[in-house]
Amino acid sequence: MAIWFARSRNIVSSLRHNLNLSGILSKRDYSPRPAFTNSQLSSRSVFLDSITSLRHESTAVEKQHDLVQQSDEEDVQELDFPGGKLGYTSEMKFIPESSPKRVPCYRVLDEDGRIISDSDFIPVSEQLAVRMYEQMATLQVMDHIFYEAQRQGRISFFITTVGEEAVNIASAAALSPDDVVLPQYREPGVLLWRGFTLQEFANQCFGNKADHGKGRQMPVHYGSNRYNYFTVSSPIATQLPQAAGVGYSLKMEKKNACAVTFIGDGGTSEGDFHAGLNFAAVMEAPVVFICRNNGWAISTHISEQFRSDGIVVKGQAYGIRSIRVDGNDALAVYSAVRSAREMAVTEQRPVLIEAMTYRVGHHSTSDDSTKYRAADEIQYWKMSRNPVNRFKKWVEDNGWWSEEDESKLRSNARKQLLQAIQASEKWDKPPLTELFSDVYDVKTKNLEEQELGLRELVEKQPQDYPPGFHI
Amino acid sequence: MSAIIHGAGAATALTTFNSKKLVAPCRTNLPARSKRCIVVAGSDDASKSFGSSSVLSVRRPQKLIANAVATKTDTSATTGHELLLFEALQEGLEEEMDRDPHVCVMGEDVGHYGGSYKVTKGLADKFGDLRVLDTPICENAFTGMGIGAAMTGLRPVIEGMNMGFLLLAFNQISNNCGMLHYTSGGQFTIPVVIRGPGGVGRQLGAEHSQRLESYFQSIPGIQMVACSTPYNAKGLMKAAIRSENPVILFEHVLLYNLKEKIPDDDYICNLEEAEMVRPGEHITILTYSRMRYHVMQAAKTLVNKGYDPEVIDIRSLKPFDLYTIGNSVKKTHRVLIVEECMRTGGIGASLTAAINENFHDYLDAPVMCLSSQDVPTPYAGTLEEWTVVQPAQIVTAVEQLCQ
């Protein structure tokens, strides 16, 4: 296990090394454990050739070495500036806006659910693999049934995770329960993994009195201090600087835990993305930033969201170690997040993971994505690039899962969910007293007055208020 | 600058007069809102009040306090120490950081530089770079960071170099700081203190002369307090840090160098209480922060002219201490609000509405509110002076109300 683990760490170092970018990274390299196999190097030799053409094509003559050179070469005269020494060149060269070859994504399973030969990954036991699959399948059932419930008018709103089950579950599986999770809103799988029951999900969606949030937030805005999952807050990317703060807090208290926060491709345009990453890097805070690049931000395609090569290249701009991973490959996500988490905690640094995936469902129940994208595109990703099916194939091939298990799991989950929904629907909504509590720790005078006023009003004219609206 | 301080110097002597009586019983932060009566200490000598020119009827024969500033009844003559307001803030902060290892400070240049107004001076040396954190320049980010840290158990004190810059943090303050305790169903608390200097200074330009209390006052879930003397600055700082709610502490750029003698022993000021600066009979003047000193200066003139104003520093901007204010209104029946906020949507506007709603029957005249005009604060000294309420205006307003 240790060997695999060490090798998996080297993926990052080997990628960096091969892209010849170490020169512009921070001086403090982490100590690489040399474990390149011949096959690894050879598979990347094609890479190296194309990297030398990294330079801008319009520069006429290549007289000098790459601008992005290791600074410990001989005869490099150096200039002193705030920030350290740097070499200089008399040739005017602009760093190109993009490299000809995009950053590859790390994947372990092929589309048929078979492990690619010579892959680096952290092995997953049968127990863990089966649990991961079960949770992915449960998440699918949950998405389906709650979505239908919304369409039937039983809940007002819902956001599905269809197509992103691997990112949700595999990342959750790679974390420890002490790691604090700051979600965006498309990561209920993390909470599901940690133990949130289907009934608790239903309670939050119905906003009834058993909801931990006391009916104060829209559906899908789950939160649980018990499971270290910060309550979802609608504004995009606000959780990123907060994650830097959580990392800072964990660092101060020297805890063996990190902050893990999620963001979509669209959210990386927010100022808070820049600030959150920058702060985490400067504070050397143990934060893992996971960006779910699912191609769409409501109707905005990523080509209209940014012009960089996705999000992974942005990590370096902040001095943050990054990796691009195939987000629909559960094993790859698991290995990457697990490694990132270890790095974050042991080295006290932030890590950025860009998980490439696809948003199969609509943005939310208030959206109809067929209006801005082709139906067959959606169909393709739903059927041929389905992360749940892919992982299922691998688990089945190992003899750990059967069709019988499948039908039992799905029908059980479905039954539980329907029961949970029926129960949640019937339960009372929170009483009037919960309108004014928790604004402060203790109600202020004006709030007490307002509560009294409302109470009097309801008592005087109960017929004007909905049935079940009790005090 | 000097004019203000002179006026302040005289006024600060008075502040110790009653504030101690206010605070001494509440040594610890009371969880329940206290309904204790704020003692209005006036002398009870029944003697002739003032000249015949006044038309006001005095309800109770009472000796008029001849000076606007009472002689200091120094109960702690030997046990106090003198310091400036920014030092009082620093002392409060340092004591709380000593007391609770979870308290930390974050902001721009708060570390070894000691803060732009030296409130965090020396703290980085004492507590280390991590606990007194210099952040990159992004107000939304370090406010968000403070919120995240608070939700995980720390008690951050977030400094905005100038309150105006915190407009950039409005998203985090409104959508997260104020809301997350509520929307999480009480699962997460956010015991942050957000503080910084605001208000109109000396020719700092429009962007550095903002009065953010106007914009923040609607946000549910936060508390707002404004300090005005070294005594209440230290007390409010400590109370804010100990509070479980997010508190915004408004300091004023021009008040940092006020000097006062404060007690040596541990004390805090109640976050929801107003401070009786000068008891009186004829009119209630409500004010806070720097305007307190303009009011006290006007009070000197008013007393010479024969009026007896009651001056209350409201201190708690959200929620208002309507108990103290109400008692005063019931006594004097006339209210003048003097604030630095702009006419539209300021603290004065909300306070006027609150007083009218609650104490309408007790008023003999409409509530008058003196505020700055609805203009960006100009740079030119003369223009800037005209945009801030001056003592002469206050005197005129009182004369008008007391006719």
Boltz contact constraints between the chains, C-beta under 6 A:
constraints:
  - contact:
      token1: [A, 212]
      token2: [B, 185]
      max_distance: 6.0
  - contact:
      token1: [A, 213]
      token2: [B, 184]
      max_distance: 6.0
  - contact:
      token1: [A, 213]
      token2: [B, 185]
      max_distance: 6.0
  - contact:
      token1: [A, 214]
      token2: [B, 185]
      max_distance: 6.0
  - contact:
      token1: [A, 216]
      token2: [B, 182]
      max_distance: 6.0
  - contact:
      token1: [A, 216]
      token2: [B, 183]
      max_distance: 6.0
  - contact:
      token1: [A, 217]
      token2: [B, 183]
      max_distance: 6.0
  - contact:
      token1: [A, 223]
      token2: [B, 184]
      max_distance: 6.0
  - contact:
      token1: [A, 223]
      token2: [B, 187]
      max_distance: 6.0
  - contact:
      token1: [A, 225]
      token2: [B, 187]
      max_distance: 6.0
  - contact:
      token1: [A, 225]
      token2: [B, 188]
      max_distance: 6.0
  - contact:
      token1: [A, 231]
      token2: [B, 183]
      max_distance: 6.0
  - contact:
      token1: [A, 231]
      token2: [B, 184]
      max_distance: 6.0
  - contact:
      token1: [A, 233]
      token2: [B, 176]
      max_distance: 6.0
  - contact:
      token1: [A, 235]
      token2: [B, 175]
      max_distance: 6.0
  - contact:
      token1: [A, 238]
      token2: [B, 176]
      max_distance: 6.0
  - contact:
      token1: [A, 241]
      token2: [B, 141]
      max_distance: 6.0
  - contact:
      token1: [A, 241]
      token2: [B, 144]
      max_distance: 6.0
  - contact:
      token1: [A, 241]
      token2: [B, 145]
      max_distance: 6.0
  - contact:
      token1: [A, 242]
      token2: [B, 144]
      max_distance: 6.0
  - contact:
      token1: [A, 242]
      token2: [B, 147]
      max_distance: 6.0
  - contact:
      token1: [A, 242]
      token2: [B, 148]
      max_distance: 6.0
  - contact:
      token1: [A, 244]
      token2: [B, 145]
      max_distance: 6.0
  - contact:
      token1: [A, 245]
      token2: [B, 145]
      max_distance: 6.0
  - contact:
      token1: [A, 245]
      token2: [B, 146]
      max_distance: 6.0
  - contact:
      token1: [A, 245]
      token2: [B, 148]
      max_distance: 6.0
  - contact:
      token1: [A, 245]
      token2: [B, 149]
      max_distance: 6.0
  - contact:
      token1: [A, 246]
      token2: [B, 148]
      max_distance: 6.0
  - contact:
      token1: [A, 246]
      token2: [B, 152]
      max_distance: 6.0
  - contact:
      token1: [A, 248]
      token2: [B, 149]
      max_distance: 6.0
  - contact:
      token1: [A, 249]
      token2: [B, 149]
      max_distance: 6.0
  - contact:
      token1: [A, 249]
      token2: [B, 152]
      max_distance: 6.0
  - contact:
      token1: [A, 249]
      token2: [B, 154]
      max_distance: 6.0
  - contact:
      token1: [A, 252]
      token2: [B, 130]
      max_distance: 6.0
  - contact:
      token1: [A, 275]
      token2: [B, 138]
      max_distance: 6.0
  - contact:
      token1: [A, 275]
      token2: [B, 141]
      max_distance: 6.0
  - contact:
      token1: [A, 278]
      token2: [B, 136]
      max_distance: 6.0
  - contact:
      token1: [A, 279]
      token2: [B, 141]
      max_distance: 6.0
  - contact:
      token1: [A, 279]
      token2: [B, 145]
      max_distance: 6.0
  - contact:
      token1: [A, 282]
      token2: [B, 136]
      max_distance: 6.0
  - contact:
      token1: [A, 438]
      token2: [B, 181]
      max_distance: 6.0
  - contact:
      token1: [A, 438]
      token2: [B, 182]
      max_distance: 6.0
  - contact:
      token1: [A, 438]
      token2: [B, 186]
      max_distance: 6.0
  - contact:
      token1: [A, 439]
      token2: [B, 182]
      max_distance: 6.0
  - contact:
      token1: [A, 439]
      token2: [B, 220]
      max_distance: 6.0
  - contact:
      token1: [A, 439]
      token2: [B, 221]
      max_distance: 6.0
  - contact:
      token1: [A, 440]
      token2: [B, 245]
      max_distance: 6.0
  - contact:
      token1: [A, 441]
      token2: [B, 244]
      max_distance: 6.0
  - contact:
      token1: [A, 441]
      token2: [B, 245]
      max_distance: 6.0
  - contact:
      token1: [A, 442]
      token2: [B, 31]
      max_distance: 6.0
  - contact:
      token1: [A, 444]
      token2: [B, 319]
      max_distance: 6.0
  - contact:
      token1: [A, 445]
      token2: [B, 33]
      max_distance: 6.0
  - contact:
      token1: [A, 446]
      token2: [B, 319]
      max_distance: 6.0
